[in-house]
């Protein structure tokens, strides 16, 4: 039997609601079997395979439902992969023959070079760490609203409304 991760809530035996992310199948608290006879149930199209058997059964279901050229989350289609590979090769050829045009590009190339060396030496690729907020107060101060306002927008000048001339007593 296989294991699957739910991509959407599912109703299980006796009306039990299983939440998104729950793993069902072999060696879990929720065996994915028919309640009446205990036979394995096929996966739904709102599941992903956790183990090799589960991945194969989900891929088989997707091919049955969506055709042989179905694109799954597991891998892009051959045409998409070929286009990505060609784009990467073209970009690499452009990068190899050019000098960095900015400090950021110089930094990016140095990081990529250092990562390639580290991977060649058997070191794991570092996890992505998003940059922190800019400056000591967080996001750029020039975009933050200044002064009094009611709805979170910058107070501004209103539309000019012409006034009728005042009548004089006379």
C-alpha positions in Angstrom: 0.0 0.0 0.0 1.0 3.6 -0.4 1.1 6.9 1.6 -0.5 10.1 0.5 -0.6 13.7 1.8 -3.9 15.5 1.5 -3.9 18.7 -0.5 -7.4 19.5 0.6 -9.7 18.3 3.4 -11.2 14.8 2.9 -14.0 13.0 4.6 -12.8 9.7 6.1 -14.6 6.7 7.6 -17.7 7.5 9.8 -17.6 11.2 8.6 -14.3 12.1 10.2 -12.8 15.2 8.6 -9.1 14.9 7.7 -7.4 18.3 7.3 -5.1 19.4 4.5 -1.6 18.1 5.1 -2.7 14.9 6.9 -0.7 11.8 5.7 -2.9 8.8 5.1 -2.2 5.2 4.0 0.2 2.5 5.1 1.6 2.8 8.6 -0.5 5.9 9.5 -3.4 6.3 11.8 -5.6 6.6 8.7 -5.2 3.5 6.4 -6.5 4.5 3.0 -8.8 1.5 2.5 -12.5 0.8 1.9 -14.3 0.6 5.2 -16.5 -2.3 4.1 -13.8 -4.8 2.8 -10.4 -3.3 3.8 -9.2 -3.2 0.2 -6.9 -0.2 -0.7 -8.6 2.8 -2.2 -7.2 4.7 -5.1 -5.9 8.2 -4.3 -8.0 11.3 -5.1 -6.8 14.1 -7.4 -6.3 16.2 -4.3 -3.5 14.1 -2.9 0.2 13.9 -3.5 2.3 10.7 -3.0 4.6 10.6 0.0 6.5 7.4 -0.8 7.5 5.9 -4.2 4.3 3.8 -4.5 2.1 6.7 -3.6 3.8 9.0 -6.1 3.4 6.3 -8.8 -0.3 5.8 -8.1 -1.0 9.6 -8.0 0.9 10.0 -11.4 -1.2 7.1 -12.8 -4.4 8.8 -11.7 -3.3 12.1 -13.2 -2.5 10.5 -16.5 -5.9 8.8 -16.4 -7.8 12.0 -15.6 -5.7 14.5 -17.6 -4.0 12.5 -20.3 -0.4 11.3 -21.0 1.0 14.8 -21.2 -0.3 15.8 -17.8 2.0 18.2 -15.9 2.2 17.3 -12.3 3.8 19.1 -9.3 6.5 16.4 -9.3 8.0 17.4 -12.6 7.5 19.8 -15.5 6.6 18.6 -18.9 9.4 17.7 -21.3 8.8 20.8 -23.4 8.9 23.1 -20.4 12.1 21.4 -19.1 13.7 21.7 -22.5 12.8 25.4 -22.7 14.2 26.0 -19.2 17.4 24.1 -20.0 17.9 26.1 -23.2 17.3 29.4 -21.4 19.8 28.5 -18.7 22.4 27.5 -21.3 21.9 30.7 -23.2 22.1 32.8 -20.1 25.3 31.0 -19.0 26.9 31.7 -22.4 26.0 35.4 -22.1 27.3 35.6 -18.5 30.6 33.8 -19.3 31.6 36.4 -21.9 30.6 39.5 -20.0 31.9 41.5 -17.0 29.5 42.3 -14.1 27.7 45.6 -14.8 26.7 46.3 -11.2 27.9 45.6 -7.6 24.8 43.3 -7.2 25.7 41.3 -10.3 29.3 41.0 -9.1 28.1 39.8 -5.7 25.6 37.3 -7.2 28.3 35.8 -9.5 30.7 35.5 -6.6 28.1 33.7 -4.4 27.2 31.3 -7.3 30.9 30.6 -7.8 31.5 29.9 -4.1 28.4 27.7 -3.9 29.5 25.7 -6.9 33.0 25.2 -5.3 31.4 24.1 -2.0 29.1 21.6 -3.7 32.0 20.2 -5.7 33.8 19.6 -2.4 30.7 17.8 -1.1 29.3 20.5 1.2 25.5 20.9 1.2 23.9 23.9 -0.5 23.0 26.6 2.0 19.4 27.2 2.8 17.9 30.5 1.4 17.8 33.2 4.0 15.6 36.2 3.0 17.1 39.6 3.5 15.9 41.6 6.5 14.0 44.9 6.3 15.9 47.8 4.9 17.4 50.3 7.4 16.9 50.6 11.1 13.2 51.3 11.0 12.2 48.6 8.5 11.0 49.3 5.0 12.1 52.5 3.2 11.0 55.5 5.1 10.2 57.6 2.0 7.2 55.3 1.3 5.7 55.5 4.8 2.8 57.9 5.3 3.7 61.1 7.1 1.5 63.3 9.1 -2.2 62.9 10.1 -4.4 60.8 8.1 -7.6 58.7 8.6 -7.5 55.9 6.1 -3.9 55.1 6.0 -3.3 57.3 3.0 -1.3 60.5 2.9 -3.3 63.6 3.6 -3.3 65.7 0.5 -4.8 68.8 -1.0 -8.5 68.7 -1.9 -10.1 69.6 -5.2 -10.3 73.3 -5.8 -14.0 74.4 -5.8 -14.8 77.8 -7.4 -16.8 80.1 -5.1 -19.5 82.5 -6.4 -18.5 86.2 -6.0 -19.8 87.7 -2.8 -22.5 90.3 -3.1 -21.8 93.7 -1.6 -24.4 95.9 0.1 -24.4 99.1 -1.6 
